[in-house]
Structure formats: structure tokens, C-alpha cells
Amino acid sequence: MPSFDIVSEVDLHTFTNALDQSNRLLDTRFDFRGVEASFKRDGLNATMFAEAEFQLTQMEDILRGSLIKNQIDPKAMEVGDMEGFGKQVKKSVTMKNGLESDLCRKIVKLIKDSKLKVQSQIQGDQVRVTGKKRDDLQQVMALLREADLEQPLQYNNFRD
């Protein structure tokens, strides 16, 4: 029976490349000359450091652009609140990795409400969809692409 998994993952190497590109862009931008501003990575989390609040909003846009260039959906990015310390301000950025149980249940409900002849089951932080026909599975993928979910989805482990 054909099946596939619905996951939400961010590749660590690609995320690191996006942060490196953002840091290089900060070095070359005219409005950031002579300013202490940088991105620091810790796993799938990053911290933006700058001297003023408006610079943090510009850095957020720079990071979004770099993520898009590296084929990472910016919906996976969750920006925290601004914190001030000393003469610098910082903001934390967390990349969503894995599906939360509420979102898994929402996906399963969406698939069941579509009345397609497939079965879906939650397996940890992913959802497995199984059906008799490959076309039914492709309809599920199309349905989920059209749905407005708060997190980007990938479809992997497709078996025929």
C-alpha cells in the first residue's frame, strides 16, 4: 500500500548557511557600517544582536530573505521578544522543527473531513498517510498545500 510521511523539518546545515549569508550581508550594508550587529547560532536557535531596536527589525528582514534564498520557509521562523542589556538589544529566533501534537491532530482532522479514501495516523512528531491509490495520496498533498497551517510541511518517505 502506498504511503508517505508529513513532517516539518529544518536542515541545520542550510540554516547555518542562511545565518552566515546574513552576517556577510550585515558587513557589506552601508547602514550597518560601524555598528555592533551580528547573528549567533545555537542549534536551531539564533540570536540577533544590535545597538538599536530598528536595526533588529532590519536584521529580521535580512534573515527572512536569506532563509528564502536557501529554500527554508520563513513560516518556520518564530521570533521572540526584544530584550535590552547594556548598550545592546537582542532578539531570539527559534526554528520550528517537528509537528506539535495539536497540529498533528488538526492535519488528521483535515484529512478525515476531506472524505478521501486514506488513513492517517500520528507517529510522534509526524503524520503517516496510507491509501490504496497513489492519486489519493497526491490529493492529500494538494489539500495540505492549500490549507493555511502555521508551519511549513514536507512530504517524505513516499513508498509505492
Residue pairs with C-beta under 8 A, 6 or more apart in sequence:
1 130
1 131
1 132
2 130
2 131
2 132
2 133
2 134
2 137
2 158
2 159
2 160
3 128
3 129
3 130
3 131
3 137
3 157
3 158
3 159
4 128
4 129
4 137
4 141
4 155
4 156
4 157
4 158
4 159
5 123
5 126
5 127
5 128
5 129
5 155
5 156
5 157
6 99
6 107
6 126
6 127
6 128
6 129
6 144
6 153
6 154
6 155
7 98
7 99
7 125
7 126
7 153
7 154
7 155
7 156
8 76
8 96
8 97
8 98
8 99
8 125
8 151
8 152
8 153
8 154
9 97
9 98
9 154
10 44
10 72
10 76
10 95
10 96
10 97
11 72
12 43
12 44
14 70
14 71
14 72
15 41
15 44
15 46
15 67
15 70
15 72
15 95
16 41
17 70
18 63
18 66
18 67
18 69
18 70
18 72
19 39
19 41
19 46
19 63
19 66
21 66
21 69
21 70
22 39
22 59
22 62
22 63
22 66
23 38
23 39
25 62
25 66
26 32
26 37
26 38
26 39
26 59
26 62
31 58
32 55
35 50
35 51
35 55
36 49
36 50
36 51
36 88
37 48
37 49
37 50
37 51
37 55
37 59
38 48
38 49
39 46
39 47
39 48
39 49
39 59
39 63
40 46
40 47
40 49
44 94
44 95
44 97
45 92
45 93
45 94
45 95
46 63
46 92
46 93
46 95
47 90
47 91
47 92
47 93
48 56
48 59
48 60
48 63
48 90
48 91
48 92
48 93
49 88
49 89
49 90
50 56
50 59
50 88
50 89
50 90
51 87
51 88
51 89
52 89
53 82
53 89
56 82
56 89
56 90
56 91
60 79
60 91
60 93
63 77
63 93
64 74
64 77
67 73
67 74
67 76
67 77
68 74
72 95
73 152
75 150
75 151
75 152
76 95
76 96
76 97
76 151
76 152
77 93
77 94
77 95
77 96
78 93
78 94
78 95
78 96
79 91
79 92
79 93
80 91
80 92
80 93
80 94
81 91
82 89
82 90
82 91
83 89
83 90
83 91
84 90
96 151
98 125
98 126
99 107
99 125
99 126
99 127
99 151
100 125
101 122
103 149
103 150
103 151
104 122
104 125
104 126
104 127
105 122
106 149
107 120
107 127
107 144
107 149
108 120
108 121
108 122
108 127
110 143
110 144
110 147
111 118
111 120
111 129
111 140
111 143
111 144
112 120
114 139
114 140
114 143
116 131
116 136
116 139
116 140
116 143
117 131
117 132
117 133
117 136
118 129
118 130
118 131
118 136
118 137
118 140
119 129
119 130
119 131
120 127
120 128
120 129
120 130
120 140
121 127
121 128
121 130
129 137
129 140
131 137
131 140
134 160
137 158
141 155
144 153
145 153
